Amino acid sequence: MVEPLLRVSNASKTYPGGIQALRGANLIIERGEFVCLIGASGCGKSTLLRMIAGFEHQTEGDVVMRGKPVTGPGPDRGMVFQDYGLFPWLTVRGNIAFGPAERGKKKADVARIAERFIAMMGLERFADVYPHQLSGGMKQRVAIARVLANDAHLALMDEPFGALDAMTRERLQDELLAIWRATELSVVFVTHSLEEAIFLADRVVVMSPGPGRIVAEEPIVLQRPRDVSSPEFNAIRRRLAALLHADHVKEAA
Amino acid sequence: MVDGATDSLSRGAGEGGVRVQRAAPITLTRVASLRDLSRVAREVCCGRHARACLVPLLLLVLWWLGTRGNPDGLIPPPAAVGVALWDLAFGGINDDAFSQMLLTDLIASASRVYGAFLLAAAVALPLGMLIGRLPIVRDLLEPSLQLLRPVPVTAWLPLSMIIFGLGPRSAFFLVALGAFYPILVNTVFAVRSVEPRLFEAAQMLGVSPARLFPKVVLPASLPGMFTGLRVGLGFAWVVIVVGEMTGVQTGLGAMIMDARQLSRTEIVISGMAVIGLAGFLSDLAIQLLGRRLLAWSPLHG
């Protein structure tokens, strides 16, 4: 049996004081897969993502990346935050070159890598600009380029387009899919938008709160580019919405 | 040359020959120059720099009105201070102990201010970083420093003169003490309030915990530290007069103290004006430096 890229087995997270953020999560991410985690707030989707990133440690169970247990953050798992997390004292170029330079690559190589990903994200005109001069969409392009430039195998994206306007979000979704297809990147993408999840993912993982857990997994077999207004798309949306909604009804009862 | 009024307008008045041709252009230029004048006047009155000068000018007028017709009053009129300043700078009027001493005193004070400021920064910056990042150093030092902080520089004067003796060493210590706390407090705050997200970003890009300090903490807290330096330098100018009460021979503070004892109030006021101006220019310089070095920061750039 080939070891998957990432395997989360029976992972739980209980905070001191007894609040359980995640209970018994099982998740497998294959190489090159695009998986979306979706659920209402408090469903543990961010906890699960941060656990994979190594920012939080599970109180039970295992998180294994390419056969090795995850013990802390590392460059093989790049993270894209909703609030960007760019270094304000570095230019766009500096931010993208940060990872390769930190990992001891040669200066000429670092410059070449930075150039490549500046071009890939269409940031040429902004290469020497500081983050505070950029729009939200541009900042998120830099954050994605930064992760790609660092040779991450797995991109962990925590509601990366949640703070952007609808038009910018749609453009970035298209760009992200194009990059994902052009590279061997695997993606775990957290969102609270069903449409975004179904539009992007190979597989949608539905989570529920109280305590946070995985309640369903749905492979999305629609052809890309997907049409969000097609009957097939809407059928999936209705089915997943019912899954999300079932939980609300139970809570209210 | 002869072909019409508009042409001679562009050539100006010096060239004109025929009277009839010049009549029309003159009225036009007059209108134009009036418009120009009002535009210039508007710029002078409404520009930022002009607005900045308005209050000092008003105070000067009030001062002049208050001291007018009372040449022997306790407060000298602006003109007397102007004369005293001239004599302090260039001599040739009173030819007394104060004449031509301004540059010497200014250099003495400025070197104390900057020297003590650099000393304060050299201690407060690393100390502030340690207190901000290492809980053990914070527990050890912060309570004591908070206890000492409310003690004003003036209160330190007698003790400082006992420990460091009369003279420049005492002055240096007091000015450094004045600059120390603002730099320390701002550095501690800056280092402590680095956005946690930036640590996560650095770690997921492969920065080891040991390298987080140079790669994240230091650059991220530069704007805050810089604010501390700016406030500290301002404080150094504030306490220079107290510092130079310790029996030093030269310096603007010493000059003010000497003049006070001789009831030379015009020289006291001159000294105040020079300290104000020197502190102002010094602050302007450090701000320009900040804008240059911290172009990335929305606060300074």
Contacts between the chains, C-beta under 8 A, distances in Angstrom:
chain1	res1	chain2	res2	distance
A	53	B	200	7.9
A	53	B	204	6.1
A	54	B	203	7.9
A	54	B	204	7.8
A	55	B	200	5.8
A	55	B	203	7.7
A	55	B	204	8.0
A	72	B	203	7.4
A	73	B	200	7.0
A	73	B	203	4.0
A	73	B	204	4.6
A	74	B	204	7.3
A	74	B	206	6.8
A	75	B	204	7.0
A	75	B	205	6.0
A	75	B	206	3.8
A	77	B	204	6.6
A	78	B	204	6.0
A	78	B	205	7.3
A	79	B	200	7.0
A	79	B	201	7.5
A	79	B	204	4.6
A	81	B	197	6.2
A	81	B	200	7.5
A	81	B	201	7.1
A	83	B	197	6.2
A	85	B	195	8.0
A	85	B	197	4.4
A	85	B	198	6.4
A	85	B	200	6.6
A	85	B	201	3.9
A	86	B	201	7.4
A	87	B	198	6.6
A	87	B	201	7.1
A	87	B	202	7.8
A	87	B	216	7.6
A	87	B	219	7.2
A	87	B	220	7.8
A	88	B	220	7.6
A	88	B	296	5.7
A	88	B	297	6.8
A	89	B	219	4.4
A	89	B	220	7.1
A	89	B	222	7.1
A	89	B	296	4.8
A	89	B	297	7.5
A	90	B	296	7.5
A	91	B	296	7.9
A	98	B	202	7.9
A	98	B	205	5.8
A	99	B	205	4.0
A	99	B	206	5.9
A	102	B	202	7.9
A	102	B	205	6.1
A	102	B	206	5.3
A	102	B	207	5.5
A	102	B	211	7.6
A	102	B	215	7.0
A	103	B	206	5.0
A	130	B	295	7.1
A	130	B	296	4.3
A	130	B	301	7.5
A	131	B	296	7.9
A	132	B	296	7.2
A	132	B	297	7.7
A	132	B	298	4.6
A	132	B	301	7.8
A	146	B	205	6.9
A	147	B	204	8.0
A	150	B	205	5.6
A	150	B	206	6.8
